[in-house]
Amino acid sequence: MKEKIVEILEDKKVEDIAVIDVRQKSAMFDYFVIGTIDSNKQTDAVIYELKKSSVEVHHIEETEDGGWILIDCYDVVIHLFDKQKRAEYDLESLWKDTIKTLHSKKED
C-alpha cells in the first residue's frame, strides 16, 4: 500500500516525500509518509486520488489553516505539510532512529 501512496503523491507533485518505517517502534501503524504540499488544491487532488484508488482512507484531519493534513490509511499514516509547518514540526527528527527512504519529485 505504501508504494501506491507514494505513486499518487509523486503523480500529484508532492515534494520531498519521505517514507519512515516504524514497524519496530509502533504497534498502531507500519509507515509514516511525509510530503510537502503547495496549496489546498493540491491536497484536495491527493485526497481525491487516494479515495479513488485501492488505498483505504480511514480518517482525515487538518489544521485550520490547511498547513498540515493527516491522512490515516490504517497501516500507513500520511502527513502533508506546507513548507513552513514541515520545518516547524520536523517529524523526521522525531523518528531519526528508524529506517527512512527519501523520494524526490518526479521530473517532467
Order of alpha helices (4+ residues) and beta strands (2+ residues): alpha-beta-beta-alpha-beta-beta-beta-alpha-alpha-beta
